[in-house]
Amino acid sequence: MMVIRPVEHSDLPALLALAAKTGGGLTSLPVDEATLSARIARSLATWQGALSPGEQGYVFVLEEHKTGAVAGICAIEVAVGLDEPWYNYRVGTLVHASKELNVYNALPTLFLSNDHTGSSELCTLFLDPDWRKEGNGYLLSKSRFLFMAAFRDRFNEKVVAEMRGVIDEHGYSPFWESLGERFFSMEFARADYLCGTGQKAFIAELMPKHPIYTHFLTPEAQAVIGNVHPQTAPARAVLEAEGFRYRNYIDIFDGGPTLECDIDRVRAIRKSRLVEVAAGQPAEDHLPVCLVANEQYHAFRAMLVRANPKTERLVLDAATLDALKCQAGDRVRLVRLCPEEKKV
C-alpha cells in the first residue's frame, strides 16, 4: 500500500539513496547530505509557519505503508524568485528587415527572463526505478494537486514545472556544451551541483544579459531546445493531461521546457471534491482508480483507491483508513486519477 506523506528528518538516508539514482540533471535533488538535510529542515519549518512565502517549500515522500520504504520524492515551492532571482530563457523572435534590399529575417532568440517570479513551482519529482509500476508515478506527481486544492490560499495563481532537458547517460548536455559552458567555463555536472546546493550567485554574475540567436548554437543544441530527457517524457505527459502547457520558456542549463498552468485550471484541482468516508468493504476492482487525500495540513496523506469518482460517500476498509489517518465520518478529497477518455 503506497502512501504520500510529508518528509521527516529520518528520511535523509533514503533521499540520499534516491539522489544517487537520478543520473544528474535533477538540480533540486543533489547527492549532498548537508543540502538535503537543509531541504528537509526548510520543509518542516514551512509546515510550522516559520518562513516567509519566498522561503517556503513543501517536500513529500512516497512510502510503502507496511515496510516504511521510501520509493520517491516530490515537492512544491510556494513562490519562486522572491528571495533570489529565478531564471529561465524565453524563446522569442527578433526580426531584421530591409525594404531597400528586400530582406526579411525572423530569427529565433533566447532572452534571459524572470517572468515566472512569484509562481508556485512543482519540483523535485523522482521515483525509484524499482517502483515505477502500479500507478506510483501518477500518485507521486498528482498528489500535490490535492494538497494545493485543500490549502489553496497558500499557493499562487500560476503553477510552473521545469522539465529535465536532454542529457545522456554520461552527463553530456548538448545545450550546455553549446551555450552554458562558454559563459561558465565549467562542466555541466559542476554547474548543476552548485545550483543544487544553493550556490546560485554565479548564474547572475556569468549569464549573458543580451539576447542570444539560437542559429549560433550547434544544430545538436538547437534540436533539444524545449525537449525533455527520455525518462522525463512520462512526467511531461502527466502534466499536459492536467492542463499544463509549454509557453516557450526553457531551462538555462539544459534547455528543458518549463510547463505552466493557472492553478484553478489544473484538472485534478478543479474537479476534486470533498466526500464523506465510511468504513466497510472497499470498492470493486472494475471501478476507476482515484486519488484520495485527507484534509489534514500537518498529517497530510494521499493514496490511490478504486472508487466511483462521483460518489458522495466513499467506503474504505480499516487498513486504508489507517493509512490515510482518517476515520468514518471524516471528509476526504477525491478525484479521478486520469482524465476520462473522450468518446468518439
N, C-alpha and C positions, 0 to 999 in steps of 0.2 A: 504494500500500500504506500504510494508516493504522496508526500505532503510538502507544500511550500510553507516555510516559516521564516521569521526574522533571523538574521545571523546572530551568533553568540560568540563570545571570546573563545570558547572551546573549539570553535570551527577552524581556527587558524591552521593547524596541520593539514586539514582536509583542503583548505583553499590553496595552500602551497602545492599540494599534490595536483590539484586541478590546473593551477597556473603552469606547472611543468608540462602539461599535455596540450597547451594551446598552440604550440608551434610558432609563437611570435605573432605580432600584429594586433594583439588584443591589449591595447595600451593600458587599460584600467585594471588589468589582472597580471601584473608583473611577478616574476619569481623573486620576490623580495620580502622577507619576513617583516621588516620594520614598516614597509609601506602597507602591506596587507593588515598588519596589526592596527596601524593608524586608521585604515579604512573601516575596520570593524568598530573601533572606538568612535569614529565620527558618526557611523550609522546608529550606534546606541545612543549617542548624545542627541542625534536628531529625534529619535523616539522620545527622549526625555525632555524635549523642548528647550534644549540649552544652546542652540545655534541660530544664527540669522539665516534667512532664506538662501542667501548665496553660498552658505557653507553646508546646507542640509543635503543629505543623501541617504536613501534607504537601500539596504542590501538584504536580499533574501537568499535562502538556500533551498535546494530540493533534497529532501531527506526520505530515505526508506524508513517508514514509521517503526517497524518492528526492530530493526537492527541498528538504526541511527546512522547508517552510512550516508554520507553526503555525495550526491550524484551530480549536482550542478549549482550554478550561481546566476543570479540576475539582480539588477539594481535600477534605481530611479534617482536621477539628480533633480532636485526641486527647481532650481533656476540657474542655468549656466551663464557664465560670463559676468556675474555681478561683482565678484571679488578679484578675478583676474580675467583678462581677455580670452574669449573663446573663438578661435579662428577656424575658418574654412575658406575654400575658394568658391566663388560664384562663377559658373561657366556662362560667359556672355559673348557679345559680339561687338567689334569695332568696325566701322565702315570707313574705307579710304576710297575716295572717288574724285575723278577729274572729268568735267564735261568737255574741256578742251581736248583731252586725249582720248575721250570716250572709254574711260577705265572706271570700273566699279568693282571693288573687292570688299566682301563682308567676311571678316576674319574672326574665327573663334578665339576667345581670350579668357584668361583666368584673372579674376580680381580678388585680392585679399579682402575678406569680409568678416564683420562681426554681426551680421544681420540677425542671427538667432539668439542674441543676448536676451536673457530673461526667460527663455523657453525651458520647459521641463524636458529632461532627456532620459530615454530608455537606454541603458548601457550595461556593459559587463555581463553579457549573455554567453554562458558557456556550459555545455552539457558533456559530461564524461562520455567518450565514445562507447564505453561498455554499457551505457544506459540509454543509448539512442534507439529506443523502441517503445511500443505501447503508449504512444502519445505523450511521452515525457517532455519532448521538446516543445510541444504545444502548451503543455501545462506550465513549463518554466517561463515561456515568453508571455503568455496571455494572462497569467495570474496577476501580473502587475496592473492590468486594466481594472480588475475587480477591486484592488486596493485603491486605485485612483478614483474609481466610481464611488466607493464607500466614503472616501475622505477628500472629496472633490475640491473643497476650499483650500487645501494645502498645495495645490498644483496650479500651473498657469494655463493660459488659453491655448497655447501651441505646444505640441509634443514632437520632439525630433529624435532620430535614431541614426547614429553613424554606423554604416556597414563596413566591415573589414574589406579592404581592397585586394587586388590580385598580388599575391606573394607566393613564391614557390616554396618547396619543402626545405630549401637551403637558406631561406630568409631573403631571397632576392626579390626586390620590388622594382619593376620597370619604370614606374612613375618616379620613385625616389631617385633611382640612378640617373634619370634624365634631367630632373629638376632639383629636388631637395638636396642631393649630395653636392651639387655645385655651389650652394649657398652655405650649407652647414659643414662641409668638409669632414664628414664622419659617415660611418656605415649606418644603414637603416636600423639595425638592431640596437646600436648605441643611442641614436636619437629616440627610438621607440622606448627604450629603457628609461632614459632621462625624463621623458614626458610622463611615463607611467609612475615614476617615483616622485612626481611633483616638481621636478626641476624644469620649469617651462619658460623661464625668463629668456632663454636663448632663442625661442621662437620669435618674439618681438624684436630682439636685437639683430637677428640674422636674416629674417624673411624679406624678400624683395617687396617694396612698397608700391611699385608701379605695375600696371597690367602686363601679363605675360602672354605672348602669342603662342598658342599651342602648336602651330606649324614649326616652331623652332625646337620642339621636343622630338625625340626619336619616334618613328612610326609605332614601335612597340609600346612606348609610353602613351601615345595618343590613343591607342587601341584599348587601353584599360581604364581610361577616364570614365568614371560613373559605373564601372563594373565591380562585381564582388568576387571574393575568394570562393572557389567551388564549395567549400564547406559552409559558407555563409549564405549560399543561394536559397536553401530551405527557410532560413530565418527571414530573408527578404520577402519571400513569397507569403510567409505567415503575416507579416506586417502589411503587405499590399492588400491581402484579403480583408484586413481590418480597416482599410481606407487610407493607408499611408501612401504617399507618392514622392517620387524623385522630382525635385523642382530646381535642378541644375546647381546644386551645391555639392562639393566633394571634399574629402579629407585632404589636408595639406601634405600629409606624409605619403600615403599610398594611393590616393586618387579614388578611394571607395566612395560610393554615393551616400549622401545624407537624405534620409526619408523624413517626411513631416506630415502632420495632420492636426487639424483643430481638435482639441481634446473631446469636445462634445459630439464630434462626428465619428469617433472611433466606434466601430460596430459593437464590440463587447461592452463598452461603457454605455453606449446609447440604448442597447437592448437588454442590459442586465436588469433584473427585477428582484425585489425582496419577497421571499415566500416563507411561510411558517414551516418549521421542522416537526416531524412526528416520528416516534420510534416504532419500528416494526420490520417487516420483511422488505428488503430492498427491491428496487425496480427490476423488471425482467430484462434479459440481455438484448432484446430486439429494439429497445428504446435508444435514442441517440445519446452520444457522450456529451455531457455538460460540464462546465466549470461551476464549482460551488465554493463559496468562501464565507467565513463568519464576518461579523461586523465589529470585531474587537481590535482596536487600534494597537494595543501593546501585545496582544496574543493572536495576531492575525494568522489564519490558516487557510489554505486553499488546496483543493484536490479535484480529481475527476470522478464523476459518478454517471451512471446511466439513469436518465430521467426524462420525463416529458418536459421540455423547456417552457411550456405554457401552464404548467401545474401551479396551483395556489398552495399546495400542501405537499412538501417533499418528505417522503418516507425513507428513513435511513436506519441501518442496523446499528447495534451498540458499538461495534468497532469503528465504524465511520464517524459516528457521533463523538467518540472519544478522540479520534484523530483530528476532528475539526474543532475540538474544545467547545462543543455546544451541547445542548440538551433539548428534549422535546419542549415545544412552545417558543423556542428562540426563533428569530428571523435571520435567514441567511440570504446571500446574494447569489442568483442563479442566472446562467446564460448558456446557450448552446455553444459548444466548443468551436465549431467551424460554421461559417455561413451556410445556410441551407442552399443546396444546389437549385438553380433556376430551371424550371421545366420548359422544354422547347417543343 
